[in-house]
Amino acid sequence: MARHPARIKRLTEQDRSDWASFARHIALLPGRNLPDLPPEPPPAAVADAPPQPTAPKPPSANLPARPVPVAVGLQPGGLDNATWNRFRAGKLPAVRTLDLHGRTAQNAYHALHSFLLRAHADHLRVVEIITGRGSGEGGGIIKREFPIWLNLPALRPLVLAASHPHAANTGSVRLLLRRPK
């Protein structure tokens, strides 16, 4: 059964450039090649086809603002001074603790991710993560990666603030979790 030529969707130049841009960022399976773009339709067929309306791009002002990154020991916006001082002084006790000692970085990240999701689902407010001090100059890999992990899109919406429970104990971080909505 042949399709009616007017019903065949034609790729615009924008469609072709979007595909080329996307295809540059994918990793191919071994032994596979990028699929070729469909051939350009003959000029007469393009002239007969009605012009494709393009959706206007939303202005960047309508995009939601990126959340401010969480930094260990710095008071975040949206948290009052009294709560921040109680949290930082350790007067808000940690209800649950996760020890990441002896784990690989990948295993530690997955454990942290599931731990924070469970704690948030259980409506916990303060949890403690033990990263360890590490033996390197800047600390261990988990301690160095921990602030990056907190700011990833999967975890950032869960965490309101982070602080060390004591200035001398940099191998442990307490997290003040956001209240579930």
C-alpha positions as CSV (number, residue, x, y, z in Angstrom):
1,M,0.0,0.0,0.0
2,A,1.6,3.3,-1.1
3,R,1.4,6.3,1.1
4,H,0.0,9.5,-0.2
5,P,2.9,11.9,-0.9
6,A,1.3,14.8,0.9
7,R,1.0,12.8,4.1
8,I,4.7,11.9,4.3
9,K,6.3,14.1,6.9
10,R,9.3,15.9,5.5
11,L,12.3,16.6,7.7
12,T,13.2,20.2,8.0
13,E,16.7,21.5,8.0
14,Q,16.3,22.1,11.8
15,D,15.3,18.4,12.2
16,R,18.4,17.3,10.3
17,S,20.7,19.5,12.4
18,D,19.1,18.3,15.6
19,W,19.6,14.7,14.7
20,A,23.3,15.4,13.7
21,S,23.8,17.2,17.0
22,F,22.2,14.3,19.0
23,A,24.1,11.6,17.1
24,R,27.5,13.1,18.0
25,H,26.8,12.5,21.7
26,I,25.8,8.9,21.7
27,A,28.1,5.9,22.2
28,L,27.6,3.3,19.5
29,L,27.5,-0.4,20.2
30,P,30.5,-2.4,18.8
31,G,30.0,-3.2,15.2
32,R,27.3,-0.6,14.7
33,N,27.4,2.6,12.6
34,L,25.3,5.7,12.8
35,P,22.1,5.4,10.7
36,D,22.1,7.6,7.7
37,L,19.8,10.6,7.5
38,P,16.9,10.0,5.1
39,P,17.7,11.3,1.7
40,E,16.7,14.9,0.8
41,P,13.3,14.9,-1.0
42,P,13.3,16.1,-4.6
43,P,12.9,19.9,-4.8
44,A,9.5,19.6,-6.6
45,A,8.1,17.5,-3.7
46,V,9.3,20.1,-1.1
47,A,7.6,22.9,-3.1
48,D,4.3,21.0,-3.2
49,A,4.3,20.2,0.5
50,P,2.8,22.8,2.8
51,P,5.3,24.6,5.1
52,Q,5.7,22.9,8.5
53,P,4.9,25.2,11.3
54,T,7.7,25.4,13.8
55,A,7.0,25.8,17.5
56,P,8.5,28.9,19.0
57,K,11.3,28.4,21.4
58,P,10.3,29.4,24.9
59,P,12.2,32.5,26.2
60,S,14.9,31.7,28.7
61,A,13.2,33.9,31.3
62,N,10.5,31.3,31.6
63,L,12.9,28.5,32.5
64,P,13.1,27.7,36.2
65,A,16.1,28.9,38.0
66,R,18.8,26.4,39.0
67,P,18.9,25.7,42.7
68,V,21.8,27.2,44.6
69,P,24.4,24.5,45.2
70,V,24.7,23.0,48.6
71,A,28.1,23.6,50.3
72,V,29.1,21.9,53.5
73,G,29.2,24.5,56.3
74,L,27.6,27.4,54.5
75,Q,24.1,28.6,55.4
76,P,21.7,28.1,52.5
77,G,19.2,30.7,51.5
78,G,15.7,29.9,52.7
79,L,16.8,28.7,56.1
80,D,16.4,31.0,59.1
81,N,19.3,31.8,61.4
82,A,17.9,30.1,64.4
83,T,17.4,26.7,62.6
84,W,20.8,27.0,61.0
85,N,22.5,27.7,64.3
86,R,20.7,24.8,66.0
87,F,21.6,22.5,63.1
88,R,25.2,23.6,62.9
89,A,25.7,23.3,66.7
90,G,24.4,19.8,66.7
91,K,21.2,20.5,68.7
92,L,19.2,18.9,65.9
93,P,20.2,15.2,66.4
94,A,20.8,12.9,63.5
95,V,18.0,10.3,63.4
96,R,19.8,7.9,61.0
97,T,23.5,7.4,60.1
98,L,25.1,6.0,56.9
99,D,28.8,4.9,57.1
100,L,30.5,4.9,53.7
101,H,33.9,3.6,55.0
102,G,35.5,0.9,52.8
103,R,33.2,1.3,49.8
104,T,34.1,2.1,46.3
105,A,33.0,5.5,45.0
106,Q,30.3,4.0,42.8
107,N,29.0,1.8,45.6
108,A,29.1,4.7,48.1
109,Y,27.1,7.0,45.7
110,H,24.4,4.3,45.2
111,A,24.2,3.7,48.9
112,L,23.9,7.5,49.6
113,H,21.2,7.9,46.9
114,S,19.0,5.1,48.3
115,F,19.7,6.2,51.9
116,L,18.6,9.8,51.2
117,L,15.5,8.7,49.3
118,R,14.4,6.4,52.1
119,A,15.1,9.0,54.8
120,H,13.1,11.6,52.8
121,A,10.3,9.2,52.3
122,D,10.3,8.5,56.1
123,H,10.0,12.2,56.8
124,L,13.3,12.4,58.6
125,R,14.8,15.8,59.1
126,V,18.5,15.3,60.0
127,V,20.7,12.4,58.9
128,E,24.5,11.9,59.3
129,I,26.8,10.6,56.6
130,I,30.2,9.3,57.6
131,T,32.6,9.8,54.6
132,G,35.8,9.3,56.6
133,R,38.8,11.7,56.5
134,G,40.8,9.8,53.9
135,S,44.5,9.5,53.8
136,G,45.2,11.7,50.8
137,E,46.1,15.4,50.8
138,G,42.5,16.5,50.1
139,G,40.9,13.5,51.9
140,G,39.6,10.3,50.4
141,I,37.7,10.0,47.2
142,I,34.4,9.7,48.9
143,K,35.0,12.9,50.9
144,R,36.1,14.8,47.8
145,E,33.1,13.6,45.7
146,F,30.5,14.0,48.4
147,P,29.7,17.7,47.8
148,I,29.4,17.0,44.0
149,W,27.0,14.1,44.7
150,L,24.8,16.3,46.9
151,N,24.4,18.8,44.0
152,L,23.4,16.2,41.3
153,P,19.9,16.6,40.1
154,A,18.8,13.4,41.7
155,L,19.8,14.4,45.3
156,R,19.8,18.2,45.3
157,P,16.0,18.5,45.7
158,L,16.2,16.4,48.9
159,V,18.9,18.3,50.8
160,L,18.5,21.7,52.3
161,A,21.8,22.2,54.2
162,A,25.0,20.3,55.1
163,S,27.4,20.9,58.0
164,H,30.1,19.0,59.9
165,P,28.8,18.0,63.3
166,H,32.0,19.4,64.9
167,A,34.8,21.6,63.4
168,A,37.4,19.0,64.3
169,N,35.4,16.1,62.7
170,T,35.6,16.7,58.9
171,G,35.0,13.0,58.2
172,S,31.3,13.2,59.0
173,V,28.6,15.4,57.5
174,R,25.1,16.1,58.8
175,L,22.4,16.8,56.3
176,L,19.2,18.8,56.9
177,L,16.7,17.3,54.6
178,R,13.8,19.2,53.0
179,R,10.3,18.5,54.3
180,P,8.3,16.4,51.9
181,K,5.5,18.2,50.2
